[in-house]
Amino acid sequence: MPRSVHIIGAGLAGLATAVRLLEQGVRVSVYEATNQAGGRCRSYLDPVLGITIDNGNHLLLSGNRAALGYLDTIGARDRLIRPSTASFPFIDLATRERWTLRANNGRIPWWIFDRNRRVPGTRARDYLSILRLLRAAPGATIGDVLDCKGPLYDRLIGPLLLAALNTEPPESSASLAAAVMRETLVAGGRSYRPLFARDGLSAAFVEPALRFIEAKGGTVVFGQRLRAFACEADRVTALDFGEISVPLHPGDTIVLAVPPVVASSLVPGLSSPTEFRAIVNAHFRVKPPAGLPPITGIINGTAEWLFAFHDRLSVTISSADRLLDTPREELASRIWREVAAIAGIAGPLPPWQIVRERRATFAALPREDAKRPGPHTRWNNVLLAGDWTATGLPATIEGAIRSGKRAADLIGKMR
Ligand SMILES: Cc1cc2nc3c(=O)[nH]c(=O)nc-3n(C[C@H](O)[C@H](O)[C@H](O)COP(=O)(O)OP(=O)(O)OC[C@H]3O[C@@H](n4cnc5c(N)ncnc54)[C@H](O)[C@@H]3O)c2cc1C
């Protein structure tokens, strides 16, 4: 029976592992390299804007059941904006057309037969193409099974898959896309209501988890970067944090919930994804005009999704490697022109911030997906967690939380 579980990394995978284990009464210690928990899903006070922003706007869908279960456990589901229907306002900046996709709640998608609810320019039978994704052979790309053009692709499937996979859909893994579709679009409108953190990612996903861990007797230690494992035969015997070393007792278990590059440097011979894609976010300190929807999809723009928070407008651009070298000022002005047109705001560029996450997620390509390892390692007391492990999903909050839950449940079985 494990005496204690040592979790390396306080991103969502590490936090979800800790929360799940503490629910089962297991003793946990979490070690985080930085001074903040949340990893790639965190908020911070931005010195330029003088307000708290997220490192990236994160969208969940109501079919993300592990993420919602995690929020229930830590008492934070009410920190999400949760619309009562699956409704997605869109604007096409090339034609200035605006429409709102309004799905019905049930599994049978009768909304696709209603021209006022489906995507303009599409026919009901176009939507059947989504089923081809579900039957894709392993290793196939989306481009192998879908015609990646036409109104339905340009105005719905392409933008949704780009956001979910953070990789250009034609080259992305059809199985990862199918996994997302199965749990959301195909499961009916009840499963793809868009959800996002009202007061920031940390207030929803991180701070309540830290309070939960503390209340249950777990510990989280910040500023401790794991440098190496000491090992004997098939088990790790100590954790080397440089200045300190933590000896392990027989029966102690480790969950390594760090990014793939770090995990590969700590576990010799570990296979992991090596190609990544960037995400760019632009934040503008301006109050959203009354009536602007919480989230708007943008077609034919540099901006892809516009989020309206009470104190700012924020834009997300996925698979954004092409923008990494664009000067920040140029990017901010270009995106602001689009935002101002969508929101109907006149006036000069407000205070802004551009956040570029270079390695936001692993590239959701079939060859990268094939490199993702399961939870086990060469050592029998070290398990892996993280959005990049083989969860069957792309790199998302849902995948990260599921990976943590899986590691915790494997430990539960050892008891
Ligand atoms: C800009 C952006 C936008 C995104 N948008 C969405 C979205 O809309 N929807 C969605 O579902 N997902 C989105 N994602 C993906 C989501 O953020 C990730 O899938 C999730 O946060 C990954 O969690 P993780 O715990 O697996 O990894 P991480 O968050 O990377 O956590 C790893 C942790 O390990 C720590 N660490 C690293 N090395 C060490 C070490 N040696 N010792 C100790 N600790 C260490 C790190 O500091 C970090 O805290 C987005 C990501 C980004 C970057």
The ligand as a Tripos MOL2 file, in Angstrom:
@<TRIPOS>MOLECULE
LIG
   53    58     1     0     0
SMALL
NO_CHARGES

@<TRIPOS>ATOM
      1 C1         -2.6530   29.6570  -24.5130 C.3       1 LIG1
      2 C2         -3.3250   28.3520  -24.2540 C.ar      1 LIG1
      3 C3         -4.6820   28.2060  -24.5400 C.ar      1 LIG1
      4 C4         -5.3120   26.9890  -24.3080 C.ar      1 LIG1
      5 N1         -6.6450   26.8870  -24.5590 N.ar      1 LIG1
      6 C5         -7.3040   25.7710  -24.1830 C.ar      1 LIG1
      7 C6         -8.7140   25.7080  -24.2920 C.ar      1 LIG1
      8 O1         -9.3620   26.6340  -24.7870 O.2       1 LIG1
      9 N2         -9.3400   24.5880  -23.8530 N.ar      1 LIG1
     10 C7         -8.6620   23.5450  -23.3000 C.ar      1 LIG1
     11 O2         -9.2910   22.5700  -22.8820 O.2       1 LIG1
     12 N3         -7.3080   23.5730  -23.2040 N.ar      1 LIG1
     13 C8         -6.6270   24.6520  -23.6160 C.ar      1 LIG1
     14 N4         -5.2690   24.7050  -23.4900 N.ar      1 LIG1
     15 C9         -4.5400   23.5040  -23.0280 C.3       1 LIG1
     16 C10        -4.5240   23.3810  -21.5010 C.3       1 LIG1
     17 O3         -4.0510   24.5660  -20.9130 O.3       1 LIG1
     18 C11        -3.5790   22.2470  -21.1480 C.3       1 LIG1
     19 O4         -4.0230   21.0730  -21.7900 O.3       1 LIG1
     20 C12        -3.4900   21.9440  -19.6550 C.3       1 LIG1
     21 O5         -3.3980   23.1120  -18.8890 O.3       1 LIG1
     22 C13        -2.2490   21.0560  -19.4390 C.3       1 LIG1
     23 O6         -2.0990   20.7250  -18.0810 O.3       1 LIG1
     24 P1         -0.9230   19.7740  -17.6220 P.3       1 LIG1
     25 O7         -1.0140   19.6680  -16.1440 O.co2     1 LIG1
     26 O8         -0.9360   18.5390  -18.4170 O.co2     1 LIG1
     27 O9          0.4430   20.5130  -18.0260 O.3       1 LIG1
     28 P2          1.0880   21.9250  -17.5160 P.3       1 LIG1
     29 O10         0.0100   22.9280  -17.3820 O.co2     1 LIG1
     30 O11         2.1880   22.2260  -18.4550 O.co2     1 LIG1
     31 O12         1.6590   21.6000  -16.0750 O.3       1 LIG1
     32 C14         2.9440   21.1260  -15.8350 C.3       1 LIG1
     33 C15         3.4470   21.7180  -14.5250 C.3       1 LIG1
     34 O13         4.7070   21.1260  -14.2140 O.3       1 LIG1
     35 C16         5.5690   22.1390  -13.7170 C.3       1 LIG1
     36 N5          6.9520   21.6550  -13.8940 N.ar      1 LIG1
     37 C17         7.6740   21.5910  -15.0440 C.ar      1 LIG1
     38 N6          8.8820   21.0410  -14.8000 N.ar      1 LIG1
     39 C18         8.9330   20.7270  -13.4870 C.ar      1 LIG1
     40 C19         9.9050   20.1380  -12.6440 C.ar      1 LIG1
     41 N7         11.0910   19.6930  -13.1260 N.pl3     1 LIG1
     42 N8          9.6290   19.9920  -11.3140 N.ar      1 LIG1
     43 C20         8.4340   20.4170  -10.8070 C.ar      1 LIG1
     44 N9          7.4600   20.9800  -11.5720 N.ar      1 LIG1
     45 C21         7.6990   21.1270  -12.8960 C.ar      1 LIG1
     46 C22         5.2140   23.3370  -14.5820 C.3       1 LIG1
     47 O14         5.6970   24.5410  -14.0040 O.3       1 LIG1
     48 C23         3.6960   23.2290  -14.6210 C.3       1 LIG1
     49 O15         3.0960   23.8750  -13.5250 O.3       1 LIG1
     50 C24        -4.5900   25.8900  -23.7650 C.ar      1 LIG1
     51 C25        -3.2270   26.0360  -23.4970 C.ar      1 LIG1
     52 C26        -2.6050   27.2460  -23.7330 C.ar      1 LIG1
     53 C27        -1.1460   27.3810  -23.4200 C.3       1 LIG1
@<TRIPOS>BOND
     1     1     2 1
     2     2     3 ar
     3     2    52 ar
     4     3     4 ar
     5     4     5 ar
     6     4    50 ar
     7     5     6 ar
     8     6     7 ar
     9     6    13 1
    10     7     8 2
    11     7     9 ar
    12     9    10 ar
    13    10    11 2
    14    10    12 ar
    15    12    13 ar
    16    13    14 ar
    17    14    15 1
    18    14    50 ar
    19    15    16 1
    20    16    17 1
    21    16    18 1
    22    18    19 1
    23    18    20 1
    24    20    21 1
    25    20    22 1
    26    22    23 1
    27    23    24 1
    28    24    25 2
    29    24    26 1
    30    24    27 1
    31    27    28 1
    32    28    29 2
    33    28    30 1
    34    28    31 1
    35    31    32 1
    36    32    33 1
    37    33    34 1
    38    33    48 1
    39    34    35 1
    40    35    36 1
    41    35    46 1
    42    36    37 ar
    43    36    45 ar
    44    37    38 ar
    45    38    39 ar
    46    39    40 ar
    47    39    45 ar
    48    40    41 1
    49    40    42 ar
    50    42    43 ar
    51    43    44 ar
    52    44    45 ar
    53    46    47 1
    54    46    48 1
    55    48    49 1
    56    50    51 ar
    57    51    52 ar
    58    52    53 1
@<TRIPOS>SUBSTRUCTURE
     1 LIG1         1 GROUP 0 **** ****
